[in-house]
């Protein structure tokens, strides 16, 4: 269908078809939040076109913003200079910190003539900046227009690629000829790369650290843009495809960001497998490139030996080709797969090409971790000042931030890192600079103390060390530092050192051959005290090689720099030292979200099931310093007719057994029998697929084993073929395929078997991101309430933290108790949201537990379910309502 322009709230929104009324409301509300620079919490059920509403609403606002800015620029340039830059800043998108103020002698303490002189100079500077920006924008637009309509640039890239391939072929032949006529070189000559250059911390250098510095010819001013992030790469790819199909698909400058593992086109690096190995190798190649450039005349004699045997640089990192790739990326909307294909064709790195496209991009698509982890964000060149951030699928945002910044290191990893680091020091200590040797000794001391605080001895094999104490102990960060006797060490400087040299000091266990690097590593293996692979590790034979143990230590060190009140350290002693661990638990995710909400013009937190939203307000936004008036909530209903959904809360079963699935009672035989009888009745009247969620894998297996003994399982199989959610992720797709085929076959055969029953687990592989539309999910059943383990030390500490830090509202329970209820209901909402995926879909939703009848619990359900839910005290009326519903809807399927 041709694109249409829809008006909502006085604003024109281009849309690929006539939108639903709720989509118009969504776009209008989104536009106002972006215009006002607020924080929006948007809930739009799956199947209501949320992605398109986000795209068309946000890009319509960006279109109008850019148009206003250009008009204001033209007016100012025609006038020559503004009379005041204060009223001008908002129109030009300048942050409040950059806005000038007229200033008065009383306010500034300066004479009038000085104030006027400074003001006029600022005005002239502003006009000069506008002129420069206008020239840059014009050049960029001309360049992108050429790429879109001129094939010569493509031929130029192809010619460069052919030349590179020929050069590589000649170099390979030369290397083979040299290798055939020379003796194997000695290990010592290949080990030059293992001797560290002198390290200086950021504080000592006075400049930011990192080797990934943008080149001048690739750097541009950052324009106003929208950063869109989601949970998985598949969700991001789906979003990009929606942009391509939208009315903005032809003109939007979009760049898709991803990890090196997803974007690398260097075959030698890609085959390393794990994310950490690929990152280490890529950074090492860039570092060697920059270090060779930075050698000064004074360093010439001391570095001569290194230059004779230079480390490899990446053939895909060429400024000229990266410029071409950057412009090609901006010329048309591409997802990650298309970007990788383009990088291979141009023989240019998609990872860096995408990063260099960020400044000029209007829409940047990236995964959660890249936006929410500050060091990753900075390394990628992402600048949030004055920009817009959209966080989609944000129902698990708090958990995501907590998990990103929590870190665990095992006793076996501590011992392994110490062993390899000690051997490195013994071998190269005399050739190291004094400062580097000091940092290495600090690392050795720190590792020794970490093992000691667990109750172990660093000099003994961790696998054979039995700890005298077992159990879990929680400590504040400061108490842990004091007990470990490392409170006098500057963790920030030490962290910088490990970030710079960790991959060289303690290489990964399965690093491929890198000249003397591999020989050195092999020499360490016999003496290493690494723990043997556990059965779980053996089972995952396709897993990538493990990363360096020092990388885990580095992550733990970074976590220890968190403020004392915002985290805890968990000492887990599990019999042997190798199985024991140190874990950092982040209690306050707001500390890592503060920078995002403070720097950004506006932040949109969106999802299909955002209820209950109190967690976002209290744990994330209030803690990040966001004023209540800056937060806007928007929640819309579903696009389905009201009679296309039947949500029921059932309090008792067919034999009048009260449904109480608390942990103490759910394992009773009569409770499991009643659950089976309910499902048997449902399977008799529900066509197609029934998806039944249990609180855990263990309970699902317990119930199935009981049903098999009692004969209930055999009764269920008369009407529905039974499938169970597998524990292994690699088997999920196969089970879903067989489940789908069974339902399709039963629908065609019209026999006694009417479909399939899928037994799933809340929080498992099928409770999120899986589409049970139409006949795949005509009924969703929730057995009990999936409360988290209240005895978990982590959860108890989190509850105690919230009770201490959050105010207790009048008439409300403790914040810690509310956290447990909210975690439960978020899991419920995600699971029951697997059904009803489009306007013509229909399904029944059955909640089995008398506790769901509580008004406080019902208030945490999504609005489109909460407004229609019926509470049935007995099973008879509930079964009658289900039978009537599915009979009436039989003609729609």
C-alpha positions, 0 to 999 in steps of 0.5 A: 500500500502506498505511504500515507500522511496521517495527522495526529495532534496537529502533526503530520506523520508519514505512515506506510498504511492507515494506522490504528487509532492507538498508533496515532495516539502513540506517535502524538505522545512520543512527539510531545515527549521528544519536543519537551525533552522529557523521559517517556515510559511507553507501553504498547502491547505486542501486535499493535505496531509499536516499532512502526509507531516509534519509527514514524513518530520519532523520525517525524519529530527529527524531520521537523527539528532539522527543518526548524534548525535550518530555517533558524540558521538561514535567518541568522546567517542572513542577519549576520549575527544574533542579538542574543544567543540565549533564545537561539540555543533551543532552536539550534539544539544546543544543550543548556550548558552551551546557551549564552546569557546576556549577563549584567554587570550586577550578575557578572561583576564586570563593567558593561563594555567587557560584558558587551565585548564578550557577548559580541565575540560569542555571537560572532563565534556562533555565526562562524560555527553555523557557517562551518556546519552548513558547509560540512552538511552540504559536502556530506549531502553531495557526497551521499547523493553521488554514492546513491546515483553514481556507480564510479565510486563503487568501481573505485572501491572494487578496483582498490579491493582487487589491488589489495588482493593482488598485493596479498597474493604476492606477499603470501608467495614471498613469505612461502619462498622465504620460509622454504629457504630459512631456518626456524627463527628462535623463540626469543626473537618472536617474544619481543611483543611480550615485553611491555612498553612503559604504561602511564595512567590517564592521570599521569599523561593528562589525556584520555586513554585508549588507542581507538582515536578517531582520525581527523579525516574521519571525524565529523561534528555530531548532528542531532540523532536518535539512538535506538537500542534493543536486547538482541541482534535479531530484534535490531535487525527486525527494527532496521527492516521496519525502517526500510519499509517505512516512508523514511526508508529512503532518506534516513542516514542509519547506522547499525552497530554491533560487536566485533564478533558480529562485524569483523570480516578478517577471517584470521580474527573471526576464527578465534571464536570468543568475543574476548579473543576477537576484541583482544586481537583487534585492539592489538592490531590497532595498537601496533598500527598506532605505536608504529606511527608514534615512534619518535627519533629519540625512541629510534635506537631502542625500538629498532629491534621491534620495527624489524619484526613488526606485529601484524596490522589489519588489512581491512583498516584503511582510512581511504576505504573506511571513508568510502564504507562510511559514506556507503553506510550513510547512503542507504539503510542497512542491517548488520548482515548487509553491513558485513557484506558491504565491508567484505566487498569494499575490503573495509572494516564494518566495525570501524566503518560503522563507528565513523558513520555515527557523527553524521547518522540520524538514527543509530541502532545498537544493542543494550550493552553498547549504550548502557555500559559507559566504557563501551559507549565511550570506546564506540564513539557514542556521544549522548549530549543533547541526543535522543535515546529510545530503549525498546523491549525495556521490561527487563531494563533494570535487570540488564543494567544490574547484570552488565555491571555485576561480575563474578570471578572463580577461585580457579581463575584467580589461581590461573591468572596468578600462576601465568602472571608469576611465570611472565614476571620470572621470564621477563621481569629484568626487561620491564620498566620499573613502573610496569613491574610495580603494577604487576607486583600489585596484581600478584599481591591482589590475586593472592589476597583475593584467594586468601579471603576465600580461605585458600592458598595461592601456592596450592592447586585450587582443585585439591584445596578443601576450604574449612568454611562453606557458605555465603558471606556478604560484605560492603565494598569497603569491608571487603577491601579492608579484609582483603588488605588491598584498601591502600592500592589505587584500583583506578590506576591498576585497572587502567594497566590491566585494560592496557596489557591484560591480553599480553600478560595472561593470554587466553587459553586457546590463543592461535599461533602468534609467533613467539606468543604461542610458544610462550603460552605453551610453555606456561600450560604444564605448570598452570593450575587451571581447573578441569572442565566441568561436566557442563563445560564438556557438554557444550563442546561447541562453545568458544575458547575461554577468555583470559582469566585476567579479563574476569579479574579486570571486570571485578576490579572495575566493579570494586570502584563502585561507591560503597553504598551502591554494591555488595561483594558476595564471598561464595565458599563451595567446598573446594577453592576452584568452585568458590567465587567472589561476586560483585552485586550491583544494588543501585542500577540508577548510578549507571543510568544517571549519565544517560538521563542527564546528558540526553535531550529525551529518553524513551523507555518502551515495551510491550509489557511495562507493568508494573512501572513503579520499578522504573520510576523508583529504582531507576529514574528517581535514583538518577535524579529525574524530577517527577514532572519530567516523567511521562507515562503512556499506555495504550490498549490492544488493537483486538476487539474486546471479545477476542480475549478471555482472561480468567483467574480460577481459584479452585479446580474441578474437585473444588481443590483450592488452587494454592501454588505456594512453595509449601503446597504446590508439591502436594499430590492433590495439587498436582492432580488438580492441575492435570484435571484442569488441563484435561478439561481445557484441552477438550474445548480449546482447539490448536495449541495450548501453552502452559507455563510452570514456575520452574524446570524442577516443578515442571519435571516433578508434575510430569513425573507425577502425572505419568504415575497417576495416568493423567499424562496418558489422558492428556495425550488423547486430545493433545500431543505433549511437548516440553521446553528443553533446557538446551537453547540449541534444541528450542527451535526444533521443538517449536518446529515439531509443535507447529507441524503437529498443530497444522497436521491436526487442524487438517486431519480433524481427528481426535487429536486436536492440537498440541500442549506445550509445557514451558517455564517462566523465564525460560527460552519460550517465555520471551521473544517467541510468537505463539500467534493464531493456532499456536497459542489459542490458550495460555495457562499460568500455573501458580505465581513465579515468585523468585527465591526469597532465600537468595542472598542477592535478593535479600540484600536487594530487598534490604537496600530498597527498604533503607533507601526508598521512602515507604508510601502511606498505606503501602508495604515495604519497598522490598516486598513490592520488589518481589511482587513486581519481579513475579508479575513482570515474569507473568506478563511476559509469558501471557503476552506470547499470545494475541499477536495481531488484530484478528487473533484471539485467545484465552488466558488462564491464571491458576492460583487464588492469589491472582484474585487480589486487587493489588496483584490484578493492578500489576497486569497489563491494562488490556488484560486487567480491564477484561479479566474475570475472577472465577471462584469455582471451576464450573463457571470458568469452564463454561465461559471457556467452552462458549468463547472457543465455540464462538471463535471456531469460525475465525481460525 
